[in-house]
């Protein structure tokens, strides 16, 4: 997971320095694209569920949009849909070794499409205004992920991921794909992907139960623990939707994880390992932990709860009055790298982005909202032609954070409507 960190979010964290009191100055700005403090029309149905209404953005005509409102989330969805559909899906697969080159071209688009799809699933379930658009987008995303341009970067390492005759398992690709296809099946009832869902699930189980399991490789010679979490999450979801039983494969992974790969310093799952000898190559990191936690909730809720509490203790901090997440535990001698991006006082911008969903899924809405406030403060939002863009974030970063926002939609839905 760490190779795909949201590096360009790191540029924005610099603006946290000295902001404390400067926050009030930003929310009073009246220029296009700056945060403003509009008078929110309580009778406006699109804004009646706005959180922190003082955090808003103006468009070119002077209209204001509260950044934490259903209308803003729909505007973000439409911006991301527009941006991702610019990708030439007929293009060639990107080549990468998974570490030193072409990471942003290979993995980031795949991850961005996956997280937009996860957000769409929540919109389809909790926001009737955008449900039909979200379902159509999920179909496009599922189809797009199967193209060589999007998922072919793993072919040199494992074989074609969606071959007509065989699924060559690449845990990062198939974990996210299966999760998205199952979420679509759950919210739509559409059976068009069922045959492929079964093929992918069966292939994952085969790999987890085989000699290369139960920790599957991210690349030919790389074992990133958290890259397995989407796949195990998907198998758990698969069992619930199709009344299957993949528990043996899932429990095998969990048993080995808990037995050998919990960091001795923090108690959290490790980042990078060598399964030959059960060697912990790198301990817990903010980005890998926060990325994994919202998936972990799907297949071991009690473990997720305890891991989340440890993660808060080790990584969640307040910097100049703004909540953010450390990349490494305090006292660690580790330095910033390709995974973390530049660190400011130990704060990891990528970890902070993924932590929004981790907090929301694990029931810590207070922390999720604190992290979201920080993302709005430094994200440089721009509302134009009905689309909401955060200029200081890459599209993958905005998609990840939008998923976290969509997880919080659940608590906004009246109980009678759930």
C-alpha positions as CSV (number, residue, x, y, z in Angstrom):
1,X,0.0,0.0,0.0
2,X,2.7,2.5,0.9
3,X,4.0,2.9,-2.6
4,X,0.7,4.5,-3.5
5,X,0.7,7.2,-0.7
6,X,-1.0,10.5,-1.4
7,X,2.3,12.3,-1.9
8,X,0.9,15.5,-3.3
9,X,-1.2,15.9,-0.1
10,X,2.2,16.4,1.5
11,X,2.5,19.8,-0.2
12,X,-0.6,21.0,1.6
13,X,0.5,20.0,5.1
14,X,3.1,22.8,4.9
15,X,0.3,25.3,5.1
16,X,-0.6,23.9,8.6
17,X,2.5,25.6,10.0
18,X,1.5,28.7,12.0
19,X,-2.2,28.3,10.9
20,X,-3.8,28.0,14.4
21,X,-5.1,31.6,14.6
22,X,-4.9,32.1,10.9
23,X,-7.8,29.7,10.5
24,X,-10.2,32.6,11.3
25,X,-8.7,34.7,8.6
26,X,-9.2,32.0,5.9
27,X,-12.9,31.4,6.8
28,X,-13.6,35.1,6.4
29,X,-12.1,35.4,2.9
30,X,-14.5,36.4,0.2
31,X,-12.5,35.7,-3.0
32,X,-13.5,32.9,-5.4
33,X,-12.1,29.6,-4.2
34,X,-11.3,30.7,-0.7
35,X,-13.2,29.4,2.3
36,X,-15.9,31.8,3.4
37,X,-18.5,32.2,6.1
38,X,-21.8,32.4,4.2
39,X,-25.2,32.7,5.7
40,X,-26.6,29.2,5.2
41,X,-30.3,29.0,4.1
42,X,-31.7,26.5,6.5
43,X,-34.7,26.0,4.2
44,X,-32.5,24.9,1.4
45,X,-32.9,21.1,1.3
46,X,-29.5,20.5,-0.1
47,X,-27.8,22.2,2.8
48,X,-30.0,21.2,5.7
49,X,-27.5,18.5,6.7
50,X,-24.4,20.7,6.3
51,X,-21.7,20.3,8.9
52,X,-19.5,23.2,9.9
53,X,-21.5,25.6,7.6
54,X,-18.9,28.3,8.0
55,X,-16.5,26.2,5.9
56,X,-17.8,27.0,2.5
57,X,-16.5,27.9,-1.0
58,X,-17.7,30.5,-3.5
59,X,-18.1,29.9,-7.2
60,X,-17.3,32.4,-10.0
61,X,-20.8,34.0,-9.5
62,X,-20.5,34.4,-5.8
63,X,-22.7,31.5,-4.8
64,X,-21.6,29.7,-1.7
65,X,-21.3,25.9,-1.1
66,X,-20.9,24.5,2.4
67,X,-18.0,22.0,2.0
68,X,-19.6,19.4,4.3
69,X,-23.0,19.1,2.8
70,X,-24.7,16.6,0.5
71,X,-24.6,19.1,-2.4
72,X,-20.8,19.5,-2.0
73,X,-20.3,15.7,-1.9
74,X,-22.3,15.4,-5.2
75,X,-20.2,18.1,-6.7
76,X,-17.1,16.2,-5.7
77,X,-18.5,13.0,-7.2
78,X,-19.1,14.8,-10.5
79,X,-15.7,16.3,-10.6
80,X,-14.0,13.0,-9.9
81,X,-16.2,11.2,-12.4
82,X,-15.2,13.8,-15.0
83,X,-11.5,13.5,-14.3
84,X,-11.3,9.8,-14.2
85,X,-13.3,9.4,-17.4
86,X,-10.5,11.3,-19.2
87,X,-8.3,8.3,-18.8
88,X,-7.7,6.5,-22.1
89,X,-8.8,3.0,-21.3
90,X,-7.6,1.7,-24.6
91,X,-4.0,2.7,-23.6
92,X,-1.3,0.2,-22.9
93,X,-0.6,-1.1,-19.4
94,X,1.9,0.8,-17.3
95,X,5.1,-1.0,-16.4
96,X,6.3,-0.7,-12.8
97,X,8.4,-2.7,-10.4
98,X,6.1,-1.7,-7.6
99,X,8.7,0.5,-5.9
100,X,11.0,2.7,-7.8
101,X,9.2,3.9,-11.0
102,X,5.7,4.6,-12.4
103,X,3.9,4.2,-9.2
104,X,1.6,7.2,-9.7
105,X,0.8,6.2,-13.2
106,X,0.2,2.5,-12.4
107,X,-1.4,2.3,-9.0
108,X,-2.9,5.6,-8.2
109,X,-5.5,5.6,-11.0
110,X,-6.5,2.0,-10.0
111,X,-6.8,3.0,-6.4
112,X,-8.6,6.3,-7.2
113,X,-11.3,4.5,-9.3
114,X,-11.7,1.9,-6.5
115,X,-12.3,4.5,-3.8
116,X,-14.6,6.6,-6.0
117,X,-16.6,3.4,-6.5
118,X,-16.7,2.8,-2.7
119,X,-18.1,6.3,-2.2
120,X,-20.6,5.7,-5.0
121,X,-21.9,2.6,-3.2
122,X,-22.6,4.8,-0.1
123,X,-24.2,7.5,-2.3
124,X,-26.4,4.9,-3.9
125,X,-27.5,3.7,-0.5
126,X,-27.9,6.9,1.4
127,X,-28.4,9.7,-1.1
128,X,-31.4,9.2,-3.3
129,X,-30.7,12.4,-5.3
130,X,-27.6,10.9,-6.8
131,X,-28.4,7.2,-6.6
132,X,-28.9,6.6,-10.3
133,X,-25.8,8.5,-11.3
134,X,-23.7,6.6,-8.7
135,X,-24.9,3.2,-9.9
136,X,-24.1,4.0,-13.5
137,X,-20.7,5.2,-12.5
138,X,-20.0,2.0,-10.5
139,X,-20.7,0.0,-13.7
140,X,-18.2,2.2,-15.6
141,X,-15.6,1.8,-12.9
142,X,-16.0,-2.0,-12.6
143,X,-15.5,-2.3,-16.4
144,X,-12.7,0.2,-16.4
145,X,-10.7,-1.7,-13.7
146,X,-10.6,-4.8,-15.9
147,X,-8.8,-3.0,-18.8
148,X,-5.1,-3.5,-19.3
149,X,-4.6,0.2,-18.9
150,X,-5.9,0.1,-15.3
151,X,-4.9,-3.3,-14.0
152,X,-2.3,-4.6,-16.5
153,X,0.6,-3.2,-14.4
154,X,0.5,-6.5,-12.4
155,X,0.6,-8.7,-15.5
156,X,4.5,-9.0,-15.7
157,X,4.5,-10.1,-12.0
158,X,1.6,-12.6,-11.9
159,X,0.0,-12.9,-15.4
160,X,-3.0,-11.3,-16.9
161,X,-5.3,-10.4,-14.0
162,X,-8.6,-10.8,-15.9
163,X,-7.7,-13.5,-18.5
164,X,-10.6,-15.2,-20.4
165,X,-9.4,-18.6,-19.2
166,X,-7.7,-17.9,-15.9
167,X,-7.6,-15.3,-13.1
168,X,-3.9,-14.7,-12.2
169,X,-4.2,-13.4,-8.7
170,X,-2.7,-10.1,-7.8
171,X,-4.0,-9.3,-4.3
172,X,-4.0,-5.5,-4.6
173,X,-5.9,-5.6,-7.9
174,X,-8.3,-8.4,-7.1
175,X,-9.0,-7.3,-3.5
176,X,-10.2,-3.9,-4.6
177,X,-12.0,-5.1,-7.7
178,X,-13.9,-7.8,-5.8
179,X,-14.8,-5.3,-3.1
180,X,-16.2,-2.9,-5.6
181,X,-18.1,-5.5,-7.6
182,X,-19.7,-6.8,-4.4
183,X,-20.6,-3.4,-3.1
184,X,-22.3,-2.8,-6.5
185,X,-24.2,-6.1,-6.3
186,X,-25.3,-5.3,-2.7
187,X,-26.7,-1.8,-3.5
188,X,-28.1,-2.6,-6.9
189,X,-29.2,-6.2,-7.0
190,X,-27.7,-6.4,-10.5
191,X,-26.4,-9.9,-11.3
192,X,-24.4,-9.0,-14.4
193,X,-21.0,-9.4,-12.7
194,X,-21.9,-12.6,-10.7
195,X,-19.9,-15.0,-12.8
196,X,-16.8,-12.9,-12.6
197,X,-17.3,-12.3,-8.9
198,X,-17.3,-16.1,-8.3
199,X,-14.2,-16.5,-10.4
200,X,-12.3,-13.9,-8.6
201,X,-13.4,-15.1,-5.1
202,X,-12.5,-18.7,-6.0
203,X,-9.1,-17.6,-7.2
204,X,-8.4,-15.6,-4.1
205,X,-9.4,-18.5,-1.8
206,X,-7.2,-20.9,-3.8
207,X,-4.2,-18.6,-3.4
208,X,-4.8,-18.0,0.4
209,X,-5.0,-21.8,0.9
210,X,-2.1,-22.6,-1.4
211,X,1.6,-22.7,-0.8
212,X,2.0,-19.0,-1.5
213,X,-0.4,-18.1,1.3
214,X,-1.6,-17.0,3.7
215,X,0.2,-13.7,3.2
216,X,-0.1,-12.9,-0.5
217,X,2.5,-10.9,-2.4
218,X,1.8,-7.3,-3.6
219,X,4.5,-7.8,-6.3
220,X,6.8,-10.6,-7.3
221,X,9.0,-10.2,-4.2
222,X,7.2,-7.8,-2.0
223,X,4.8,-8.6,0.9
224,X,2.9,-5.5,2.1
225,X,0.5,-6.8,4.8
226,X,-2.2,-4.2,4.3
227,X,-2.5,-5.0,0.6
228,X,-4.2,-8.2,1.8
229,X,-6.9,-6.4,3.8
230,X,-9.2,-5.5,0.8
231,X,-9.1,-9.1,-0.4
232,X,-10.0,-10.6,3.0
233,X,-12.6,-7.9,3.4
234,X,-14.1,-8.8,0.0
235,X,-14.2,-12.5,0.8
236,X,-16.1,-11.8,4.0
237,X,-18.6,-9.6,2.0
238,X,-18.8,-12.4,-0.6
239,X,-19.8,-14.9,2.1
240,X,-22.6,-12.6,3.4
241,X,-24.0,-11.9,-0.1
242,X,-23.8,-15.4,-1.6
243,X,-24.1,-17.6,1.5
244,X,-20.6,-19.1,0.9
245,X,-18.0,-20.0,3.4
246,X,-14.4,-18.7,2.9
247,X,-13.7,-18.6,6.6
248,X,-10.9,-21.2,6.4
249,X,-8.9,-18.9,4.1
250,X,-9.7,-15.8,6.1
251,X,-8.9,-17.4,9.4
252,X,-5.6,-18.7,8.1
253,X,-4.6,-15.2,7.2
254,X,-5.7,-13.7,10.5
255,X,-4.0,-16.4,12.6
256,X,-0.7,-15.9,10.9
257,X,-1.1,-12.1,11.1
258,X,-1.8,-12.2,14.9
259,X,0.9,-14.8,15.6
260,X,3.8,-13.3,13.7
261,X,3.1,-9.8,12.3
262,X,2.1,-7.6,15.2
263,X,4.7,-4.9,15.8
264,X,6.3,-5.4,19.2
265,X,6.5,-1.7,19.9
266,X,2.9,-0.6,19.1
267,X,0.9,-3.8,19.0
268,X,-0.3,-2.9,15.5
269,X,0.0,-5.0,12.4
270,X,3.3,-4.6,10.6
271,X,3.8,-2.8,7.3
272,X,6.2,-5.0,5.4
273,X,7.3,-8.6,6.0
274,X,9.2,-11.6,4.6
275,X,7.0,-14.7,5.2
276,X,10.1,-16.9,4.8
277,X,11.0,-17.0,8.4
278,X,8.1,-14.8,9.5
279,X,10.4,-11.7,9.5
280,X,9.0,-8.3,10.4
281,X,10.8,-6.0,7.9
282,X,9.1,-2.8,8.9
283,X,6.8,-2.1,11.9
284,X,3.6,-0.2,12.0
285,X,3.2,3.0,9.9
286,X,0.4,5.5,9.8
287,X,-0.5,5.1,6.2
288,X,-0.6,1.2,6.2
289,X,-2.5,1.1,9.4
290,X,-5.1,3.7,8.5
291,X,-5.5,2.2,5.0
292,X,-6.1,-1.3,6.5
293,X,-8.4,-0.4,9.3
294,X,-11.6,0.4,7.4
295,X,-11.2,-3.0,5.7
296,X,-10.3,-4.9,8.9
297,X,-13.7,-3.9,10.3
298,X,-15.4,-6.1,7.7
299,X,-13.7,-9.4,8.7
300,X,-12.7,-9.1,12.4
301,X,-14.7,-6.3,14.1
302,X,-13.2,-6.9,17.6
303,X,-9.7,-6.9,16.3
304,X,-10.4,-3.8,14.3
305,X,-11.7,-2.0,17.4
306,X,-8.6,-2.9,19.4
307,X,-6.2,-2.0,16.5
308,X,-8.0,1.3,16.0
309,X,-7.5,2.3,19.6
310,X,-3.9,1.4,19.4
311,X,-3.6,3.4,16.2
312,X,-5.1,6.5,17.8
313,X,-2.7,6.2,20.7
314,X,0.3,5.8,18.4
315,X,-0.5,8.1,15.5
316,X,-3.3,10.6,15.9
317,X,-2.1,14.0,17.1
318,X,-3.0,17.7,17.2
319,X,-0.6,20.0,15.4
320,X,-1.2,23.7,15.9
321,X,-4.8,22.9,16.9
322,X,-5.4,20.8,13.7
323,X,-5.9,17.0,14.0
324,X,-3.5,14.9,11.8
325,X,-1.8,11.5,11.8
326,X,1.8,10.7,12.3
327,X,3.6,8.5,9.7
328,X,5.9,6.8,12.3
329,X,5.5,6.2,16.0
330,X,7.2,8.8,18.2
331,X,10.8,8.0,18.9
332,X,11.2,6.2,15.6
333,X,14.4,7.0,13.7
334,X,12.6,6.3,10.3
335,X,12.7,9.2,7.8
336,X,10.3,10.3,5.1
337,X,10.4,8.2,1.9
338,X,8.4,7.5,-1.3
339,X,5.7,6.1,0.9
340,X,5.1,8.9,3.3
341,X,6.0,12.0,1.2
342,X,7.6,14.9,3.1
343,X,6.8,14.9,6.8
344,X,6.1,18.0,8.9
345,X,6.9,17.3,12.6
346,X,6.3,13.7,11.9
347,X,2.8,14.2,10.4
348,X,2.0,12.0,7.4
349,X,-0.4,13.6,4.9
350,X,-1.3,10.3,3.3
351,X,-1.9,8.7,6.6
352,X,-4.2,11.6,7.6
353,X,-6.2,11.2,4.4
354,X,-6.8,7.4,4.9
355,X,-7.5,7.9,8.6
356,X,-10.8,9.7,7.8
357,X,-12.4,6.5,6.6
358,X,-10.7,4.5,9.3
359,X,-12.2,6.7,12.0
360,X,-15.6,6.8,10.4
361,X,-15.9,3.0,9.9
362,X,-14.7,2.3,13.4
363,X,-17.3,4.6,14.9
364,X,-15.0,7.5,15.9
365,X,-17.0,10.2,14.2
366,X,-15.4,13.0,16.3
367,X,-11.9,12.2,15.0
368,X,-13.2,11.8,11.4
369,X,-14.8,15.2,11.5
370,X,-11.6,16.8,13.0
371,X,-9.5,15.3,10.2
372,X,-12.0,16.4,7.6
373,X,-11.9,20.0,8.9
374,X,-8.1,19.9,8.4
375,X,-8.4,18.5,4.9
376,X,-10.8,21.4,4.0
377,X,-8.5,24.0,5.5
378,X,-5.5,23.0,3.5
379,X,-7.1,21.5,0.4
380,X,-7.6,24.6,-1.6
381,X,-11.2,23.9,-2.7
382,X,-12.6,25.3,-6.0
383,X,-16.3,25.2,-7.0
384,X,-16.8,25.7,-10.7
385,X,-19.5,24.6,-13.2
386,X,-21.1,22.4,-10.6
387,X,-17.9,20.5,-9.8
388,X,-15.9,20.7,-6.6
389,X,-12.2,20.2,-6.8
390,X,-9.5,20.3,-4.1
391,X,-6.5,21.8,-5.9
392,X,-4.0,20.7,-3.4
393,X,-4.9,17.1,-3.6
394,X,-4.4,14.6,-6.4
395,X,-7.5,12.9,-7.7
396,X,-6.7,9.7,-5.8
397,X,-6.4,11.7,-2.6
398,X,-9.7,13.4,-3.1
399,X,-11.4,10.0,-3.9
400,X,-10.0,8.5,-0.7
401,X,-11.3,11.4,1.4
402,X,-14.6,11.5,-0.4
403,X,-15.1,7.8,0.6
404,X,-14.5,8.8,4.2
405,X,-17.1,11.6,3.9
406,X,-19.6,9.1,2.4
407,X,-19.1,6.8,5.3
408,X,-20.3,9.6,7.6
409,X,-23.5,10.0,5.5
410,X,-24.9,7.0,7.4
411,X,-25.2,9.0,10.6
412,X,-27.1,11.7,8.7
413,X,-29.8,9.5,7.4
414,X,-32.9,9.4,9.6
415,X,-33.4,6.1,11.4
416,X,-36.8,5.7,9.8
417,X,-35.1,5.8,6.3
418,X,-32.3,3.3,7.1
